[in-house]
Amino acid sequence: MDNVTSQIAEQIRLEQWNNEMSVAFLPNTIFLVFSCIIGVFGNSCVLYVYGGRLRRKYEGRFFVPYLAAADLIVMVVAVGLNISINVNPVNYKNSVVCTGGSFLVGLMSVWSICILILIAFQRYQKICKPMTNHMTRFQMKLTLVFSFIISLLLNVIFIFTVGLRDVKLKNLNVTGKTCERLSEESPVLSIVHSVILSVFAVLSCTVLIVLYGLIGKAIYRHKKIQKNSLEIRSSRKSKITRMSKTTLMFMIITIIFIISYIPTGIKMIVESIPDFSTVSLLWRFLTTFFVVNHFANPIVYAFMDVIFSRELKRIFRCGKEILPGDSDYSERNEQDTTT
């Protein structure tokens, strides 16, 4: 009888602690909900525009719908998983959702990074090596499959290193369960996985910085020649300007990725330390800040990609055709389909 009473009392204290933490995490939950709304709507628009309406017209944006698909999956799964953690921060019971959700988020996040590298390489080929053979559609699809396999191999370890972990509150003498890295149960595997992902992140950032550095240098050289020459045709000047704008757009997307994933890198390293455990609001924001990367891209497209913003206007005009005299007509005719 005393044992049953003790268990009931402990469960009441656990629910009290869980409710207090859930209320404390409410700002993070609100942030996640708004992020999800923006991310799902924005990436769905990108998928519809570039994956449907303009699927074969713009080779220079071939990878964009795949990036949007990865971002969309990350938004839905990551937000759903983290809201469930916020609701039950110390009384989490579903190990399948915890492990499976973490694996899927990691898989799609790393794949989106790989796609950013493919986009950067495609821009490099177009601007720095314009006279060489560029990737065919088949080769681009092959690189997507290969990058997905790399992402799968890098994240399969999540199945063994993420799950339900004990978390204790001494002043209430109660033990709960939270969804975290299992650094105590599998310390070596957790550390090795963190090191592998950290090396991948550093290499990815280095490759992106080098590629866009070379691209920026080439564009600067083109603009300098353009400025000093009076013989360059207006069409050539217009093409250089469009290439610069498109490259700047993808550079901004890459910078957002690097900034938004810095907290995730810190989290991966810290969580691999045995005996580390925390359920603070600051840590929750640090853990979930990466979602900014996955809802920001459509916003960047809307402001910087004339093609995307033009198609959105057409969609929300209920398919109304753009006619001569329309403010978007000249933009449509000036766009280079390979930019």
For each residue, the residues with C-beta under 8 A, 3 or more apart:
1: 4 5
2: 5 6
3: 6 7
4: 1 7 8
5: 1 2 8 9
6: 2 3 9 10
7: 3 4 10 11
8: 4 5 11 12
9: 5 6 12 13
10: 6 7 13 14 173 174
11: 7 8 14 15
12: 8 9 15 16
13: 9 10 16 17 172 173 174
14: 10 11 17 18 90 91 174 175 176
15: 11 12 18 19 91
16: 12 13 19 20 172
17: 13 14 20 21 90 169 172 174 176
18: 14 15 21 22 88 89 90 91 176
19: 15 16 22 23
20: 16 17 23 24
21: 17 18 24 25 89 90 279
22: 18 19 25 26 86 87 88 89
23: 19 20 26
24: 20 21 281
25: 21 22 28 29 86 89 281 284
26: 22 23 29 30 86
27: 30 31 281
28: 25 31 32 82 86 281 284 285 288
29: 25 26 32 33 83 86 87
30: 26 27 33 34
31: 27 28 34 35 285 288
32: 28 29 35 36 79 82 83 86 288 291
33: 29 30 36 37 79 83
34: 30 31 37 38
35: 31 32 38 39 75 79 291 292 295
36: 32 33 39 40 75 76 79 291 295
37: 33 34 40 41
38: 34 35 41 42 295 298 299
39: 35 36 42 43 71 72 75 79 291 294 295 298
40: 36 37 43 44 72 75 76
41: 37 38 44 45 298
42: 38 39 45 46 295 297 298 299 302
43: 39 40 46 47 68 69 71 72 75 294 295 297 298
44: 40 41 47 48 72
45: 41 42 48 49 298 312 315
46: 42 43 49 50 51 64 65 68 297 298 301 308
47: 43 44 50 51 52 65 68 69 72
48: 44 45 51 52 53 315
49: 45 46 52 53 54 308 311 312 315
50: 46 47 53 54 55 58 61 64 65 68 308
51: 46 47 48 55 65 68 69
52: 47 48 49 55
53: 48 49 50 311
54: 49 50 57 58 61 307 311
55: 50 51 52 65
56:
57: 54 337
58: 50 54 61 62 307 337 338 339
59: 62 137 337 338
60: 122 126 246 337 338 339
61: 50 54 58 64 307
62: 58 59 122 137 140
63: 66 67 115 118 119 122 140 144
64: 46 50 61 67 68 119 301
65: 46 47 50 51 55 68 69
66: 63 69 70 115 144
67: 63 64 70 71 112 115 116 119 297
68: 43 46 47 50 51 64 65 71 72 297 298
69: 43 47 51 65 66 72 73
70: 66 67 73 74 108 109 111 112 115
71: 39 43 67 68 74 75 108 112 293 294 295 297
72: 39 40 43 44 47 68 69 75 76 294
73: 69 70 76 77 104 108
74: 70 71 77 78 105 108 109 112 291 294
75: 35 36 39 40 43 71 72 78 79 291 294 295
76: 36 40 72 73 79 80
77: 73 74 80 81 101 104 105 108
78: 74 75 81 82 101 105 288 290 291 294
79: 32 33 35 36 39 75 76 82 83 291
80: 76 77 83 84 101
81: 77 78 84 85 97 98 101 102 105 179
82: 28 32 78 79 85 86 284 287 288
83: 29 32 33 79 80 86 87
84: 80 81 87 88 92 94 97
85: 81 82 88 89 92 178 179 284
86: 22 25 26 28 29 32 82 83 89 284
87: 22 29 83 84
88: 18 22 84 85 91 92 93
89: 18 21 22 25 85 86 92 178 279
90: 14 17 18 21 167 169 176 177 178 279
91: 14 15 18 88 176 177
92: 84 85 88 89 98 164 176 177 178 179
93: 88 164 177
94: 84 97 98
95: 98 99 163 164
96: 99 100
97: 81 84 94 100 101
98: 81 92 94 95 101 102 162 163 164 179
99: 95 96 102 103 158 159 162 163
100: 96 97 103 104
101: 77 78 80 81 97 98 104 105
102: 81 98 99 105 106 158 162 179
103: 99 100 106 107 155 156 158 159 162
104: 73 77 100 101 107 108
105: 74 77 78 81 101 102 108 109
106: 102 103 109 110 154 155 158
107: 103 104 110 111 151 152 155
108: 70 71 73 74 77 104 105 111 112 151
109: 70 74 105 106 112 113 261 290
110: 106 107 113 114 150 151 154 155 197 200
111: 70 107 108 114 115 147 148 151
112: 67 70 71 74 108 109 115 116 257 293 294
113: 109 110 116 117 200 201 204 257
114: 110 111 117 118 147 148 150 151 204
115: 63 66 67 70 111 112 118 119 144 147
116: 67 112 113 119 120 204 208 250 253 254 257
117: 113 114 120 121 147 204 207 208 211
118: 63 114 115 121 122 140 143 144 147
119: 63 64 67 115 116 122 123 250
120: 116 117 123 124 207 208 211 212 215 250 254
121: 117 118 124 125 211
122: 60 62 63 118 119 125 126 134 135 140
123: 119 120 126 127 211 212 215 246 247 250
124: 120 121 127 128 129 211 214 215
125: 121 122 128 129 132 134 135
126: 60 122 123 129 130 134 243 338
127: 123 124 130 215 218 219 222 243 247
128: 124 125 214 215 218
129: 124 125 126 132
130: 126 127
131:
132: 125 129
133:
134: 122 125 126
135: 122 125 139 140 143
136: 139 140
137: 59 62 140 141
138: 141 142
139: 135 136 142 143
140: 62 63 118 122 135 136 137 143 144
141: 137 138 144 145
142: 138 139 145 146
143: 118 135 139 140 146 147
144: 63 66 115 118 140 141 147 148
145: 141 142 148 149
146: 142 143 149 150
147: 111 114 115 117 118 143 144 150 151
148: 111 114 144 145 151 152
149: 145 146 152 153
150: 110 114 146 147 153 154
151: 107 108 110 111 114 147 148 154 155
152: 107 148 149 155 156
153: 149 150 156
154: 106 110 150 151 157 196 197 200
155: 103 106 107 110 151 152 158
156: 103 152 153 159
157: 154 160 161 189 192 193 196
158: 99 102 103 106 155 161 162 193
159: 99 103 156 162
160: 157 182 186 189
161: 157 158 181 182 183 186 189 190 193
162: 98 99 102 103 158 159 179 180 181 182
163: 95 98 99 179 182 185
164: 92 93 95 98 177 178 179
165: 177 178 179 180 181 182 184 185 277
166: 175 176 177
167: 90 175 176 177 178 180 277 279
168: 174 175 176
169: 17 90 172 173 174 175 176
170: 173
171:
172: 13 16 17 169
173: 10 13 169 170
174: 10 13 14 17 168 169
175: 14 166 167 168 169
176: 14 17 18 90 91 92 166 167 168 169
177: 90 91 92 93 164 165 166 167
178: 85 89 90 92 164 165 167 277 279
179: 81 85 92 98 102 162 163 164 165
180: 162 165 167 183 271 277
181: 161 162 165 190 271 272
182: 160 161 162 163 165 185 186 190
183: 161 180 186 187 190 191 271 272 273 274 275 276
184: 165 187 274 275
185: 163 165 182
186: 160 161 182 183 189 190
187: 183 184 190 191 272 274
188: 191 192
189: 157 160 161 186 192 193
190: 161 181 182 183 186 187 193 194 271 272
191: 183 187 188 194 195 272
192: 157 188 189 195 196
193: 157 158 161 189 190 196 197 272
194: 190 191 197 198 268 269 271 272
195: 191 192 198 199
196: 154 157 192 193 199 200
197: 110 154 193 194 200 201 268
198: 194 195 201 202 265 268 269
199: 195 196 202 203
200: 110 113 154 196 197 203 204
201: 113 197 198 204 205 261 265
202: 198 199 205 206
203: 199 200 206 207
204: 113 114 116 117 200 201 207 208
205: 201 202 208 209 258
206: 202 203 209 210
207: 117 120 203 204 210 211
208: 116 117 120 204 205 211 212 254 258
209: 205 206 212 213
210: 206 207 213 214
211: 117 120 121 123 124 207 208 214 215
212: 120 123 208 209 215 216 247 250 251 254
213: 209 210 216 217
214: 124 128 210 211 217 218
215: 120 123 124 127 128 211 212 218 219 247
216: 212 213 219 220 247 251
217: 213 214 220 221
218: 127 128 214 215 221 222
219: 127 215 216 222 223 240 243 244 247
220: 216 217 223 224
221: 217 218 224 225
222: 127 218 219 225 226 240
223: 219 220 226 227 240 244
224: 220 221 227 228
225: 221 222 228 229 232
226: 222 223 229 232 236 237 240
227: 223 224
228: 224 225
229: 225 226 232
230:
231:
232: 225 226 229 236 237
233: 236 237
234: 237 238
235: 238 239
236: 226 232 233 239 240
237: 226 232 233 234 240 241
238: 234 235 241 242 334
239: 235 236 242 243 336 339
240: 219 222 223 226 236 237 243 244
241: 237 238 244 245
242: 238 239 245 246 334 335 336 339
243: 126 127 219 239 240 246 247 339
244: 219 223 240 241 247 248
245: 241 242 248 249 304
246: 60 123 242 243 249 250 305 339
247: 123 127 212 215 216 219 243 244 250 251
248: 244 245 251 252 304
249: 245 246 252 253 300 301 304 305
250: 116 119 120 123 212 246 247 253 254
251: 212 216 247 248 254 255
252: 248 249 255 256 300 304
253: 116 249 250 256 257 296 297 300
254: 116 120 208 212 250 251 257 258
255: 251 252 258 259
256: 252 253 259 260 292 293 296 297 300
257: 112 113 116 253 254 260 261 293
258: 205 208 254 255 261 262
259: 255 256 262
260: 256 257 263 264 289 290 291 292 293 296
261: 109 201 257 258 264 265 290 293
262: 258 259 265 266
263: 260 266 267 286 287 289 290
264: 260 261 267 268 287 289 290
265: 198 201 261 262 268 269
266: 262 263 269 270 286
267: 263 264 270 271 286 287
268: 194 197 198 264 265 271 272
269: 194 198 265 266 272 273
270: 266 267 273 276
271: 180 181 183 190 194 267 268 276
272: 181 183 187 190 191 193 194 268 269
273: 183 269 270 276
274: 183 184 187
275: 183 184
276: 183 270 271 273
277: 165 167 178 180
278: 283
279: 21 89 90 167 178 283 284
280: 283 284
281: 24 25 27 28 284 285
282: 285 286
283: 278 279 280 286 287
284: 25 28 82 85 86 279 280 281 287 288
285: 28 31 281 282 288 289
286: 263 266 267 282 283 289
287: 82 263 264 267 283 284
288: 28 31 32 78 82 284 285 291
289: 260 263 264 285 286 292
290: 78 109 260 261 263 264 293 294
291: 32 35 36 39 74 75 78 79 260 288 294 295
292: 35 256 260 289 295 296
293: 71 112 256 257 260 261 290 296 297
294: 39 43 71 72 74 75 78 112 290 291 297
295: 35 36 38 39 42 43 71 75 291 292 298 299
296: 253 256 260 292 293 299 300
297: 42 43 46 67 68 71 253 256 293 294 300 301
298: 38 39 41 42 43 45 46 68 295 301 302
299: 38 42 295 296 302 303
300: 249 252 253 256 296 297 303 304 305
301: 46 64 249 297 298 304 305 308 309
302: 42 298 299 305 308 309 312
303: 299 300 309
304: 245 248 249 252 300 301
305: 246 249 300 301 302 308 309
306: 309 310 331 335
307: 54 58 61 310 311 335
308: 46 49 50 301 302 305 311 312
309: 301 302 303 305 306 312 313
310: 306 307 313 314 322 328 331 332
311: 49 53 54 307 308 314 315
312: 45 49 302 308 309 315 316
313: 309 310 316 317 328
314: 310 311 317 319 320 321 322
315: 45 48 49 311 312 318 319
316: 312 313
317: 313 314 320
318: 315
319: 314 315
320: 314 317
321: 314
322: 310 314 326 328 329 332
323: 326 329
324: 329
325: 329
326: 322 323 329
327: 330 331
328: 310 313 322 331 332
329: 322 323 324 325 326 332 333
330: 327 333 334
331: 306 310 327 328 334 335
332: 310 322 328 329 335
333: 329 330
334: 238 242 330 331
335: 242 306 307 331 332 339
336: 239 242 339
337: 57 58 59 60
338: 58 59 60 126
339: 58 60 239 242 243 246 335 336
